[in-house]
Amino acid sequence: MDEIPKEKHDHKPLKFPDGFLWGAATSAHQVEGGNINSDWWDWELHNQPPDFRSGRACDSYNLYEEDFQIAKDLNQNAHRLSIEWARIEPREGQFDEQEIDHYKKVLRSLKDKDFKVMLTLWHFTLPKWVADKGGWENPKTVDYFLRFIGTVVPHIKEYVDFWITLNEPGVYVVMSYILGEWPPQMKSKVMAAFAYWNLAQAHKRAYKLLHQLASSKNVGIAHNVQSFSAYHKHSLMEQMAVIMADLVDNHSFYLLTDNSHDFIGINYYFHHRFNLSKGLIPNLSKGDTDETTHEVSDLGWEIHPQGIFDVLTDLKDHKPIYITECGIASTNDDRRTRFLIGYLQEVFHAIEEGVPVKGFFYWSLLDNFEWHRGFEPRFGLVEIDYTNQKRRIRPSAYVYSEIAKSNSIPHHFLRLLGHTINAKDVLCYKHNGPKALCGHIY
Ligand code: BGC
């Protein structure tokens, strides 16, 4: 058993800047259920076995009030969610007022609870009619998207503080047009380039339109940013691969959409080491399982807290940065606790280095529908029992809640990091002090 170092009384909690946003994120198709007019619903029906279809998902379309109350009770002060284009415009040019009213209610419920609201307008799914016309490969989709925004935003703008036009355009293009794992399941670099270009045009035009329509000038994207390193420090080829991957994955979309971001939104999940002896292309879906001595998630993605520090300092800009997603798929909730404390400690260090990070949204508030992987990966602070839609708050959610409430990482959380930390110990220590008999480590 590891020895716990003696407490140093001069150690202070890691205090985050005043007004820091503490939240969690979800997306409509992954939690709402019954998204029947979308391309994903159609694709699941024809391509996926029943267990891998979104179906009722978490039924958050009906249970949103309960979900938001849980987030509120967990001391979160911000929430990221998306609205579903396929519900609002199920057929070309026909906007469903009842669905717009539904989202007004949803957003009002967040505002009534005093949340800062971050709203995503496109999170991977399209109305089926848009997909049938060629989806993002078709430049007309940019016009359709703008028409959707122009119609819906005047109804909801009073409830929204931050607008995310697009979620992870790069990941979408890789999964849908290069790896061919998501609809429309193409494997075409040419189509991938068209789709990427059109997504960039969509963002630039949506940015301008939102500035005209909404009083809030907080418009950006949620961009999947990865940390890369060379397995052999002295390998020139591996270093070159790091530079190229960083440019393509982390910077290219920003270069295509220059001057159209009020903030930088980062979704952080991956660290990759390039190892020439194993081929230069890392297996993105597998992560670094073979190369690392670190813990990994249930999806094999490496837990590498330093990576978030690296990407934050690399993207340092004068604009505010929001971590719009960061989370772990794990049925081992102690691992989630370690993940949270470890990553947040690195976010704190980045802030100390002068990076203007203003908020953190854990992915995800709830276990949910993880796209082609179905329901098995468990990302939630809150566990869902899909047989009866019951919510059960995981211990790690209470650890996150303590951090949000005090706007800091209490020092004793850090002392336990690197030991056999688990949420029960962290919380017991908090309430009963160092001499308490909390689990096996005291
Ligand atoms: C996406 C989410 C997804 C999460 C975990 C992000 O890339 O925005 O929709 O569930 O990663 O894979």
Residues whose N, C-alpha, C, O or C-beta is under 5 A from the ligand:
A	BS01	BGC	none
